[in-house]
Amino acid sequence: MSFPIVTPEQVSAFILIFLRVTTILVMIPVFGDRAVPARVKGGLGILVTLILYPLIRIEVPDLFTADLFFLATAMSQEVLIGILIGFACRCLFMAIQAAGELTGLQIGLSMANIFDPLTSVQITIVSEFLYLMGALVFLMVDGHHIFLAALRDSYQYLPPFALSLKGSLMTMLLRLTADVFRIALQLSAPVLAVAVLINVSLGVIARTVPQINVFIVGFPLQIAVGLIFLGLGIPLFVRLTGQLFLGLQKELRVLFQIVQ
């Protein structure tokens, strides 16, 4: 019985693929959250690398005989590519959390904070609720399959040692960051509009009927109406976030073309 001979070049290619895959798994939500143990992330990274390795045809030199600078450059490029891919998805979930923060602030739940073990920060309960809803939509539209396809496509545009940092990359990163605020406003727009109408109505009531204590009446009214419209807006939230996740593959291809 003969065993296949593994060359140093094949081991080097496996290591580089593993670095890119693991970095993406650590960066993307759901799989990269702190609730997922490090052993699970590492095992999943090895499994995905074993699946992708036969499908990817790359030629890399033997890293074990290369100098330290070349080795550090090769490994850092793979990690940076994984960070760029994961950052594009993180921006969408940051927008979802920002929408929850805006919604909670407007309906009077900004003081109802909880400790998020995934990010180790204090966030509103509305933000946590929308984050979990976004994670469910991400899995529902097969967002994890989108990243597996992005991993495969990344080697068509960006094989090892082909990363090129350009000024247009910074422009795209700034656009992705700006989209966080735009998407947050879009997702929270229904509740924000209702909250503004309630505040205007309470202001008119306070001027016309001074005997009514609008602070006592308005606080529970804002919470009740805000939660009602938050529930009514869930179908819109699911449709918008689903479209954003499905359009992520196109954004990643643009990113690959910029840095190739």
PASEBA-1860 file (N, C-alpha, C; in nm, 3 decimals):
! residues 260
1> MSFPIVTP> 0.085/-0.120/0.000/0.000/0.000/0.000/0.087/0.123/0.000 ~ 0.069/0.207/-0.100/0.151/0.328/-0.113/0.069/0.450/-0.073 ~ 0.133/0.543/-0.006/0.070/0.667/0.037/0.109/0.779/-0.059 ~ 0.018/0.874/-0.083/0.052/0.986/-0.171/0.163/1.072/-0.111 ~ 0.250/1.117/-0.197/0.361/1.200/-0.153/0.315/1.345/-0.146 ~ 0.333/1.405/-0.031/0.297/1.545/-0.010/0.424/1.629/-0.021 ~ 0.424/1.720/-0.113/0.541/1.805/-0.137/0.535/1.927/-0.047 ~ 0.649/1.992/-0.020/0.649/2.116/0.059/0.565/2.226/-0.006
9> EQVSAFIL> 0.560/2.229/-0.140/0.478/2.330/-0.207/0.329/2.310/-0.177 ~ 0.285/2.185/-0.173/0.145/2.157/-0.141/0.112/2.195/0.003 ~ 0.204/2.169/0.094/0.183/2.209/0.234/0.178/2.361/0.245 ~ 0.264/2.431/0.171/0.263/2.577/0.173/0.132/2.632/0.119 ~ 0.081/2.573/0.010/-0.047/2.618/-0.045/-0.161/2.593/0.054 ~ -0.156/2.480/0.122/-0.260/2.450/0.221/-0.257/2.551/0.335 ~ -0.140/2.588/0.380/-0.128/2.685/0.490/-0.183/2.820/0.448 ~ -0.150/2.866/0.327/-0.199/2.996/0.281/-0.351/2.996/0.266
17> IFLRVTTI> -0.407/2.888/0.212/-0.553/2.878/0.200/-0.617/2.875/0.338 ~ -0.556/2.804/0.430/-0.610/2.795/0.566/-0.611/2.932/0.634 ~ -0.508/3.012/0.613/-0.504/3.144/0.673/-0.617/3.232/0.621 ~ -0.640/3.229/0.491/-0.747/3.312/0.434/-0.885/3.265/0.482 ~ -0.904/3.134/0.481/-1.034/3.079/0.523/-1.061/3.109/0.670 ~ -0.962/3.087/0.756/-0.982/3.107/0.899/-1.006/3.253/0.932 ~ -0.936/3.343/0.864/-0.957/3.486/0.889/-1.098/3.527/0.853 ~ -1.150/3.477/0.742/-1.287/3.509/0.703/-1.387/3.452/0.805
25> LVMIPVFG> -1.365/3.329/0.849/-1.456/3.269/0.947/-1.455/3.345/1.079 ~ -1.341/3.400/1.117/-1.334/3.478/1.240/-1.402/3.614/1.224 ~ -1.400/3.669/1.103/-1.453/3.803/1.080/-1.603/3.804/1.058 ~ -1.658/3.707/0.987/-1.799/3.714/0.952/-1.884/3.684/1.075 ~ -2.004/3.744/1.082/-2.093/3.718/1.196/-2.139/3.572/1.198 ~ -2.207/3.538/1.304/-2.260/3.405/1.331/-2.145/3.307/1.358 ~ -2.063/3.280/1.258/-1.953/3.185/1.276/-1.836/3.246/1.351 ~ -1.819/3.378/1.339/-1.707/3.443/1.405/-1.739/3.505/1.539
33> DRAVPARV> -1.860/3.485/1.589/-1.897/3.542/1.718/-1.822/3.474/1.831 ~ -1.812/3.545/1.943/-1.738/3.491/2.056/-1.806/3.369/2.118 ~ -1.936/3.356/2.093/-2.007/3.240/2.147/-1.960/3.110/2.082 ~ -1.900/3.119/1.965/-1.848/3.000/1.897/-1.709/2.970/1.952 ~ -1.684/2.854/2.007/-1.551/2.823/2.063/-1.442/2.828/1.957 ~ -1.321/2.859/2.004/-1.207/2.869/1.912/-1.178/2.735/1.846 ~ -1.200/2.626/1.916/-1.176/2.494/1.857/-1.271/2.467/1.742 ~ -1.395/2.513/1.758/-1.493/2.495/1.650/-1.452/2.577/1.528
41> KGGLGILV> -1.407/2.700/1.551/-1.363/2.784/1.440/-1.242/2.722/1.369 ~ -1.146/2.673/1.449/-1.029/2.611/1.388/-1.064/2.485/1.311 ~ -1.149/2.401/1.370/-1.190/2.279/1.300/-1.269/2.309/1.174 ~ -1.357/2.410/1.181/-1.433/2.449/1.063/-1.341/2.505/0.955 ~ -1.238/2.581/0.998/-1.141/2.634/0.902/-1.065/2.523/0.831 ~ -1.024/2.419/0.905/-0.954/2.306/0.844/-1.047/2.232/0.748 ~ -1.174/2.213/0.788/-1.269/2.141/0.704/-1.294/2.215/0.573 ~ -1.316/2.346/0.583/-1.341/2.425/0.461/-1.216/2.427/0.373
49> TLILYPLI> -1.100/2.433/0.433/-0.975/2.431/0.356/-0.959/2.299/0.283 ~ -0.991/2.189/0.349/-0.982/2.058/0.283/-1.079/2.046/0.167 ~ -1.196/2.112/0.180/-1.294/2.108/0.071/-1.249/2.194/-0.046 ~ -1.193/2.312/-0.016/-1.156/2.405/-0.122/-1.023/2.369/-0.189 ~ -0.936/2.302/-0.116/-0.801/2.278/-0.169/-0.802/2.206/-0.303 ~ -0.880/2.098/-0.322/-0.879/2.033/-0.455/-0.942/2.118/-0.564 ~ -1.025/2.217/-0.527/-1.094/2.299/-0.626/-1.013/2.420/-0.670 ~ -0.907/2.449/-0.597/-0.827/2.569/-0.623/-0.692/2.527/-0.678
57> RIEVPDLF> -0.658/2.581/-0.793/-0.529/2.550/-0.855/-0.436/2.670/-0.840 ~ -0.350/2.664/-0.742/-0.254/2.772/-0.721/-0.115/2.712/-0.709 ~ -0.020/2.787/-0.750/0.120/2.746/-0.741/0.194/2.844/-0.651 ~ 0.249/2.793/-0.545/0.323/2.876/-0.451/0.459/2.813/-0.427 ~ 0.559/2.893/-0.399/0.691/2.836/-0.368/0.692/2.773/-0.229 ~ 0.795/2.702/-0.202/0.811/2.637/-0.072/0.839/2.744/0.033 ~ 0.745/2.763/0.125/0.762/2.866/0.228/0.862/2.826/0.334 ~ 0.890/2.697/0.346/0.980/2.652/0.451/1.126/2.685/0.420
65> TADLFFLA> 1.156/2.705/0.292/1.293/2.742/0.255/1.306/2.890/0.223 ~ 1.196/2.967/0.233/1.200/3.110/0.202/1.252/3.187/0.323 ~ 1.294/3.311/0.297/1.341/3.394/0.408/1.222/3.443/0.491 ~ 1.254/3.497/0.606/1.150/3.536/0.702/1.062/3.648/0.647 ~ 1.122/3.744/0.575/1.044/3.857/0.521/0.942/3.808/0.418 ~ 0.986/3.718/0.330/0.894/3.665/0.228/0.781/3.586/0.294 ~ 0.814/3.510/0.397/0.713/3.431/0.467/0.612/3.522/0.536 ~ 0.660/3.627/0.602/0.569/3.719/0.671/0.482/3.794/0.572
73> TAMSQEVL> 0.538/3.831/0.457/0.459/3.902/0.355/0.349/3.814/0.298 ~ 0.383/3.690/0.268/0.284/3.598/0.212/0.170/3.573/0.309 ~ 0.203/3.550/0.435/0.099/3.520/0.533/0.015/3.642/0.566 ~ 0.078/3.759/0.573/0.003/3.881/0.604/-0.091/3.919/0.491 ~ -0.054/3.893/0.366/-0.143/3.920/0.254/-0.269/3.835/0.261 ~ -0.253/3.707/0.295/-0.370/3.620/0.305/-0.462/3.664/0.419 ~ -0.403/3.703/0.531/-0.483/3.750/0.644/-0.556/3.880/0.607 ~ -0.488/3.970/0.535/-0.549/4.097/0.497/-0.665/4.075/0.400
81> IGILIGFA> -0.650/3.982/0.307/-0.760/3.951/0.215/-0.881/3.899/0.293 ~ -0.857/3.812/0.389/-0.967/3.763/0.472/-1.034/3.872/0.551 ~ -0.954/3.967/0.602/-1.011/4.079/0.677/-1.098/4.167/0.587 ~ -1.052/4.192/0.465/-1.131/4.275/0.373/-1.264/4.210/0.339 ~ -1.263/4.078/0.316/-1.388/4.008/0.284/-1.482/4.008/0.405 ~ -1.428/3.981/0.522/-1.511/3.980/0.641/-1.561/4.118/0.679 ~ -1.483/4.222/0.651/-1.525/4.358/0.685/-1.648/4.399/0.606 ~ -1.658/4.355/0.480/-1.774/4.390/0.398/-1.903/4.338/0.461
89> CRCLFMAI> -1.900/4.218/0.519/-2.019/4.163/0.584/-2.040/4.225/0.721 ~ -1.935/4.252/0.792/-1.947/4.314/0.924/-2.016/4.450/0.914 ~ -1.991/4.522/0.804/-2.054/4.653/0.788/-2.206/4.640/0.785 ~ -2.258/4.534/0.722/-2.403/4.515/0.717/-2.459/4.489/0.856 ~ -2.391/4.409/0.936/-2.440/4.381/1.070/-2.421/4.502/1.162 ~ -2.317/4.582/1.137/-2.304/4.707/1.211/-2.419/4.801/1.179 ~ -2.464/4.801/1.055/-2.579/4.884/1.017/-2.706/4.835/1.087 ~ -2.722/4.703/1.097/-2.839/4.649/1.167/-2.838/4.687/1.313
97> QAAGELTG> -2.721/4.679/1.377/-2.713/4.718/1.517/-2.734/4.868/1.534 ~ -2.682/4.948/1.441/-2.705/5.094/1.448/-2.853/5.127/1.432 ~ -2.922/5.052/1.345/-3.067/5.072/1.330/-3.138/5.041/1.461 ~ -3.095/4.937/1.531/-3.154/4.906/1.661/-3.127/5.014/1.764 ~ -3.006/5.071/1.761/-2.974/5.179/1.854/-3.061/5.302/1.828 ~ -3.080/5.338/1.701/-3.165/5.452/1.667/-3.310/5.427/1.707 ~ -3.356/5.305/1.681/-3.495/5.272/1.717/-3.515/5.276/1.867 ~ -3.424/5.215/1.943/-3.435/5.217/2.088/-3.429/5.357/2.146
105> LQIGLSMA> -3.347/5.443/2.085/-3.336/5.581/2.134/-3.465/5.658/2.112 ~ -3.529/5.637/1.998/-3.648/5.715/1.965/-3.773/5.668/2.039 ~ -3.783/5.539/2.069/-3.904/5.490/2.135/-3.889/5.487/2.287 ~ -3.774/5.531/2.338/-3.758/5.542/2.482/-3.698/5.421/2.550 ~ -3.630/5.335/2.476/-3.567/5.216/2.535/-3.415/5.225/2.534 ~ -3.365/5.347/2.523/-3.219/5.362/2.518/-3.153/5.329/2.652 ~ -3.229/5.340/2.762/-3.173/5.308/2.894/-3.182/5.158/2.924 ~ -3.261/5.085/2.846/-3.274/4.939/2.869/-3.160/4.868/2.796
113> NIFDPLTS> -3.042/4.875/2.855/-2.923/4.817/2.795/-2.897/4.678/2.852 ~ -2.837/4.595/2.772/-2.793/4.463/2.815/-2.649/4.445/2.771 ~ -2.580/4.353/2.836/-2.442/4.323/2.801/-2.441/4.219/2.690 ~ -2.382/4.257/2.578/-2.375/4.165/2.465/-2.248/4.081/2.478 ~ -2.258/3.951/2.503/-2.136/3.869/2.516/-2.063/3.851/2.384 ~ -2.129/3.881/2.271/-2.063/3.863/2.141/-1.967/3.976/2.112 ~ -1.999/4.098/2.158/-1.914/4.213/2.131/-1.854/4.275/2.256 ~ -1.897/4.228/2.375/-1.847/4.277/2.505/-1.875/4.425/2.525
121> VQITIVSE> -1.987/4.473/2.477/-2.029/4.611/2.496/-2.175/4.613/2.540 ~ -2.217/4.730/2.592/-2.356/4.749/2.630/-2.436/4.795/2.508 ~ -2.542/4.725/2.476/-2.628/4.763/2.364/-2.773/4.757/2.410 ~ -2.859/4.822/2.335/-3.001/4.821/2.370/-3.063/4.686/2.332 ~ -3.174/4.656/2.397/-3.240/4.528/2.369/-3.295/4.526/2.227 ~ -3.332/4.642/2.173/-3.380/4.647/2.034/-3.267/4.615/1.938 ~ -3.147/4.667/1.966/-3.032/4.639/1.881/-2.997/4.491/1.883 ~ -3.003/4.428/2.001/-2.976/4.284/2.010/-3.082/4.204/1.936
129> FLYLMGAL> -3.207/4.247/1.948/-3.316/4.178/1.879/-3.297/4.183/1.727 ~ -3.264/4.302/1.675/-3.245/4.315/1.530/-3.121/4.240/1.484 ~ -3.017/4.236/1.568/-2.896/4.161/1.532/-2.928/4.013/1.517 ~ -3.004/3.958/1.611/-3.042/3.817/1.602/-3.132/3.792/1.482 ~ -3.223/3.887/1.453/-3.306/3.875/1.334/-3.221/3.876/1.208 ~ -3.121/3.965/1.205/-3.032/3.972/1.089/-2.953/3.844/1.072 ~ -2.908/3.783/1.184/-2.836/3.656/1.175/-2.924/3.546/1.118 ~ -3.052/3.545/1.157/-3.144/3.445/1.103/-3.167/3.467/0.954
137> VFLMVDGH> -3.181/3.592/0.913/-3.198/3.621/0.770/-3.073/3.583/0.693 ~ -2.956/3.608/0.752/-2.828/3.573/0.690/-2.822/3.424/0.659 ~ -2.865/3.342/0.754/-2.866/3.197/0.732/-2.981/3.156/0.639 ~ -3.092/3.229/0.646/-3.208/3.193/0.564/-3.181/3.211/0.416 ~ -3.105/3.316/0.380/-3.074/3.342/0.239/-2.943/3.275/0.198 ~ -2.894/3.182/0.282/-2.770/3.109/0.254/-2.651/3.204/0.242 ~ -2.641/3.296/0.338/-2.528/3.387/0.338/-2.395/3.316/0.354 ~ -2.393/3.205/0.428/-2.269/3.129/0.443/-2.226/3.068/0.310
145> HIFLAALR> -2.323/3.033/0.224/-2.288/2.984/0.091/-2.228/3.096/0.005 ~ -2.276/3.219/0.027/-2.220/3.333/-0.046/-2.072/3.349/-0.014 ~ -2.035/3.327/0.111/-1.895/3.342/0.148/-1.810/3.225/0.099 ~ -1.868/3.108/0.092/-1.794/2.997/0.032/-1.768/3.023/-0.116 ~ -1.868/3.079/-0.185/-1.848/3.116/-0.325/-1.748/3.230/-0.338 ~ -1.753/3.323/-0.243/-1.657/3.435/-0.246/-1.515/3.384/-0.223 ~ -1.500/3.285/-0.137/-1.368/3.226/-0.116/-1.315/3.164/-0.244 ~ -1.401/3.092/-0.315/-1.359/3.030/-0.441/-1.325/3.137/-0.543
153> DSYQYLPP> -1.409/3.241/-0.554/-1.384/3.347/-0.652/-1.262/3.430/-0.617 ~ -1.232/3.439/-0.488/-1.119/3.523/-0.448/-0.988/3.472/-0.507 ~ -0.976/3.341/-0.529/-0.852/3.287/-0.584/-0.845/3.305/-0.736 ~ -0.959/3.334/-0.799/-0.957/3.368/-0.941/-0.905/3.510/-0.962 ~ -0.944/3.599/-0.872/-0.900/3.738/-0.881/-0.772/3.764/-0.804 ~ -0.759/3.698/-0.687/-0.648/3.727/-0.597/-0.578/3.598/-0.556 ~ -0.496/3.542/-0.644/-0.414/3.429/-0.600/-0.309/3.479/-0.500 ~ -0.239/3.391/-0.432/-0.136/3.434/-0.337/-0.033/3.526/-0.404
161> FALSLKGS> 0.011/3.625/-0.330/0.113/3.723/-0.371/0.060/3.820/-0.478 ~ -0.071/3.828/-0.497/-0.127/3.917/-0.600/-0.199/4.037/-0.543 ~ -0.198/4.055/-0.411/-0.270/4.166/-0.349/-0.202/4.297/-0.382 ~ -0.280/4.395/-0.425/-0.228/4.527/-0.460/-0.313/4.633/-0.390 ~ -0.253/4.707/-0.300/-0.325/4.811/-0.226/-0.323/4.940/-0.307 ~ -0.443/4.990/-0.337/-0.456/5.110/-0.419/-0.541/5.214/-0.345 ~ -0.538/5.335/-0.400/-0.619/5.440/-0.341/-0.768/5.413/-0.355 ~ -0.806/5.343/-0.462/-0.947/5.312/-0.481/-0.999/5.217/-0.373
169> LMTMLLRL> -0.909/5.138/-0.311/-0.950/5.050/-0.202/-0.998/5.132/-0.083 ~ -0.926/5.239/-0.050/-0.968/5.324/0.060/-1.102/5.391/0.029 ~ -1.121/5.428/-0.098/-1.249/5.487/-0.136/-1.365/5.391/-0.114 ~ -1.344/5.265/-0.150/-1.451/5.166/-0.131/-1.475/5.138/0.016 ~ -1.368/5.132/0.096/-1.385/5.110/0.239/-1.462/5.225/0.304 ~ -1.434/5.347/0.260/-1.509/5.462/0.311/-1.656/5.455/0.268 ~ -1.680/5.407/0.147/-1.819/5.395/0.101/-1.893/5.289/0.181 ~ -1.826/5.177/0.210/-1.889/5.073/0.292/-1.920/5.125/0.432
177> TADVFRIA> -1.829/5.207/0.486/-1.853/5.265/0.618/-1.969/5.363/0.615 ~ -1.975/5.445/0.508/-2.086/5.539/0.496/-2.219/5.467/0.476 ~ -2.215/5.352/0.410/-2.338/5.275/0.391/-2.395/5.224/0.522 ~ -2.311/5.214/0.625/-2.361/5.171/0.756/-2.470/5.266/0.804 ~ -2.445/5.396/0.793/-2.542/5.496/0.839/-2.663/5.502/0.746 ~ -2.639/5.489/0.617/-2.752/5.494/0.522/-2.845/5.375/0.543 ~ -2.789/5.256/0.556/-2.872/5.137/0.576/-2.941/5.141/0.711 ~ -2.872/5.193/0.813/-2.934/5.204/0.946/-3.057/5.294/0.942
185> LQLSAPVL> -3.048/5.404/0.869/-3.163/5.494/0.857/-3.276/5.427/0.779 ~ -3.243/5.352/0.675/-3.346/5.284/0.597/-3.420/5.180/0.681 ~ -3.345/5.104/0.760/-3.408/4.998/0.839/-3.491/5.054/0.954 ~ -3.448/5.166/1.010/-3.521/5.223/1.124/-3.619/5.332/1.083 ~ -3.632/5.361/0.954/-3.715/5.472/0.908/-3.861/5.462/0.952 ~ -3.928/5.344/0.942/-4.069/5.340/0.983/-4.090/5.380/1.129 ~ -4.009/5.325/1.219/-4.025/5.357/1.361/-3.984/5.501/1.389 ~ -3.880/5.550/1.320/-3.839/5.689/1.340/-3.948/5.785/1.297
193> AVAVLINV> -4.015/5.757/1.185/-4.122/5.844/1.138/-4.238/5.847/1.237 ~ -4.274/5.731/1.291/-4.382/5.725/1.390/-4.342/5.799/1.518 ~ -4.217/5.783/1.560/-4.171/5.852/1.681/-4.176/6.003/1.665 ~ -4.139/6.052/1.547/-4.146/6.197/1.522/-4.290/6.245/1.527 ~ -4.381/6.170/1.467/-4.523/6.208/1.469/-4.578/6.209/1.612 ~ -4.538/6.113/1.693/-4.584/6.109/1.833/-4.531/6.229/1.909 ~ -4.404/6.262/1.889/-4.347/6.377/1.959/-4.414/6.507/1.918 ~ -4.442/6.521/1.789/-4.512/6.642/1.742/-4.653/6.649/1.801
201> SLGVIART> -4.721/6.534/1.804/-4.857/6.530/1.859/-4.856/6.564/2.008 ~ -4.761/6.510/2.080/-4.752/6.540/2.223/-4.718/6.687/2.246 ~ -4.638/6.744/2.159/-4.608/6.887/2.171/-4.730/6.973/2.149 ~ -4.812/6.936/2.050/-4.936/7.010/2.024/-5.033/6.996/2.142 ~ -5.041/6.873/2.197/-5.129/6.850/2.312/-5.083/6.930/2.432 ~ -4.951/6.935/2.454/-4.898/7.010/2.569/-4.929/7.159/2.558 ~ -4.936/7.211/2.436/-4.966/7.353/2.418/-5.115/7.381/2.428 ~ -5.196/7.289/2.380/-5.341/7.313/2.379/-5.408/7.272/2.509
209> VPQINVFI> -5.359/7.165/2.571/-5.418/7.116/2.697/-5.305/7.108/2.801 ~ -5.271/7.219/2.864/-5.158/7.218/2.959/-5.182/7.130/3.080 ~ -5.307/7.096/3.111/-5.335/7.015/3.229/-5.284/6.871/3.215 ~ -5.266/6.825/3.093/-5.218/6.688/3.070/-5.066/6.684/3.086 ~ -5.019/6.594/3.169/-4.875/6.575/3.188/-4.824/6.486/3.074 ~ -4.767/6.548/2.970/-4.726/6.473/2.852/-4.608/6.381/2.881 ~ -4.530/6.409/2.985/-4.416/6.323/3.017/-4.464/6.188/3.070 ~ -4.568/6.191/3.153/-4.621/6.066/3.206/-4.696/5.989/3.098
217> VGFPLQIA> -4.772/6.060/3.014/-4.850/5.995/2.910/-4.762/5.953/2.793 ~ -4.668/6.038/2.758/-4.591/6.016/2.636/-4.491/5.903/2.645 ~ -4.432/5.881/2.763/-4.329/5.778/2.773/-4.383/5.638/2.743 ~ -4.488/5.591/2.811/-4.541/5.458/2.776/-4.605/5.454/2.638 ~ -4.660/5.569/2.594/-4.720/5.573/2.460/-4.615/5.550/2.352 ~ -4.501/5.616/2.368/-4.393/5.599/2.269/-4.344/5.455/2.265 ~ -4.326/5.394/2.381/-4.279/5.256/2.386/-4.380/5.162/2.321 ~ -4.508/5.178/2.358/-4.611/5.087/2.306/-4.625/5.099/2.155
225> VGLIFLGL> -4.638/5.223/2.105/-4.655/5.243/1.961/-4.529/5.205/1.886 ~ -4.413/5.236/1.944/-4.287/5.200/1.880/-4.270/5.050/1.865 ~ -4.304/4.974/1.970/-4.293/4.828/1.961/-4.394/4.771/1.862 ~ -4.513/4.830/1.856/-4.613/4.784/1.760/-4.562/4.801/1.617 ~ -4.510/4.920/1.586/-4.462/4.944/1.450/-4.331/4.870/1.423 ~ -4.255/4.842/1.528/-4.136/4.758/1.510/-4.177/4.618/1.467 ~ -4.281/4.565/1.530/-4.332/4.434/1.489/-4.392/4.435/1.350 ~ -4.466/4.541/1.318/-4.525/4.550/1.184/-4.419/4.566/1.076
233> GIPLFVRL> -4.304/4.622/1.113/-4.198/4.645/1.014/-4.103/4.528/0.996 ~ -4.124/4.418/1.067/-4.035/4.302/1.055/-4.034/4.245/0.912 ~ -4.151/4.231/0.844/-4.143/4.183/0.704/-4.059/4.273/0.615 ~ -4.070/4.405/0.634/-3.986/4.497/0.557/-3.840/4.480/0.593 ~ -3.811/4.461/0.721/-3.673/4.440/0.766/-3.615/4.314/0.704 ~ -3.692/4.206/0.703/-3.645/4.080/0.646/-3.618/4.094/0.497 ~ -3.706/4.163/0.425/-3.687/4.178/0.281/-3.565/4.264/0.250 ~ -3.548/4.376/0.323/-3.434/4.464/0.296/-3.302/4.398/0.330
241> TGQLFLGL> -3.295/4.334/0.446/-3.169/4.268/0.483/-3.138/4.151/0.391 ~ -3.242/4.079/0.348/-3.219/3.970/0.253/-3.161/4.020/0.122 ~ -3.212/4.134/0.073/-3.158/4.192/-0.050/-3.014/4.238/-0.031 ~ -2.984/4.292/0.087/-2.847/4.336/0.114/-2.750/4.219/0.118 ~ -2.790/4.110/0.181/-2.703/3.992/0.188/-2.684/3.928/0.050 ~ -2.791/3.926/-0.028/-2.779/3.868/-0.162/-2.692/3.955/-0.253 ~ -2.693/4.086/-0.231/-2.609/4.175/-0.311/-2.466/4.181/-0.265 ~ -2.435/4.109/-0.157/-2.299/4.113/-0.103/-2.198/4.048/-0.196
249> QKELRVLF> -2.240/3.946/-0.269/-2.148/3.877/-0.360/-2.099/3.972/-0.469 ~ -2.188/4.059/-0.519/-2.148/4.156/-0.620/-2.049/4.256/-0.562 ~ -2.073/4.299/-0.438/-1.982/4.393/-0.373/-1.844/4.330/-0.355 ~ -1.840/4.203/-0.321/-1.712/4.136/-0.301/-1.635/4.122/-0.432 ~ -1.706/4.100/-0.541/-1.637/4.092/-0.670/-1.578/4.226/-0.709 ~ -1.649/4.333/-0.680/-1.594/4.467/-0.705/-1.470/4.488/-0.621 ~ -1.474/4.442/-0.496/-1.359/4.454/-0.408/-1.240/4.375/-0.462 ~ -1.264/4.256/-0.513/-1.156/4.175/-0.569/-1.092/4.244/-0.689
257> QIVQ> -1.176/4.303/-0.773/-1.123/4.372/-0.892/-1.039/4.493/-0.856 ~ -1.073/4.557/-0.744/-0.999/4.675/-0.703/-0.858/4.640/-0.654 ~ -0.848/4.532/-0.576/-0.720/4.499/-0.512/-0.638/4.399/-0.590 ~ -0.686/4.353/-0.707/-0.607/4.255/-0.782/-0.491/4.323/-0.855
END
